[in-house]
Amino acid sequence: MNKKQLTESIMAGVRRAFRENKSLNEGFSLWKEQNVPKLDHEMLKSNILKISEILGNFLNDKYISVVNVVYHS
């Protein structure tokens, strides 16, 4: 979802909330659930295993000496 689509989606939610005489927070959970990208955990797990195998080979062959991995959710 690009920035323009996200803005339009948020504004549609705001208009709906005012039209239905609700506070903005009442519909936010549903909007977030429908619009937040879902993470495919199985694909992530598969890709991490592939990357770790490659990096392990590089470490064993002394092409690299340190690997730092940071995951932000």
N, C-alpha and C positions, 0 to 999 in steps of 0.2 A: 504494500500500500504506500503510494507516494505521499508527499506532504500535502498536496492539494486534496487528494482523496480523503486523507485523515482529517483535514480541516472541515471538509464538507460533511463527513460522517459525524464529527463532533457537533457541528452547528445543527445538523438534523436532529440529533439527540437533545440539544438545548431547546429547539423549537417544539419538539414533541413533549418535553417536560413542561414547558409553559402552557402548551395547548391542553395537556391533561391535568394542569394545575398541581404538578408535583414539584418537589424540590429537585435540584440538579443531581444530588447524590443518590436519590431513589433509583434512577435508571442507570447509574454509572456501572454498577456491578454487571448487569446484563449486557450493557454495551461493551464493556471490557472483555467479557467472556466471549462475545461474538466477534470482536475485532482484533484482539491481541494474537499475534502469530503463535502457533503451536509448535513446540519443539519436538521433533521426531527423535525420541530417546534411543530407539534401536539403531537408527542411522548414525547418530552421534557416537554410540558405543562402538559400532563397526568401524567408523572412521578413526576413532581414537586408537583402536587396536592396530589398524594399519599403520598409522603414524608412529605409534610406539615401537612397532617392529622395525620400521625403517630407521628411526632414531637409535634404537638398540644396536642395529648393525653399524651405524656410523660411530657409535661409542666404542664398540668392540674393535673396529678397524682403526681407531684413533684419529678419525677425520674431525671429530668434535670431542670436547672434554666435559662439557656441562650442558644440561638441558633444563630450562626452567619452564614450567607449565602453570598458567594462571587461568582459572575458569571463573567467569562472572555470570551469575544467573539473574 
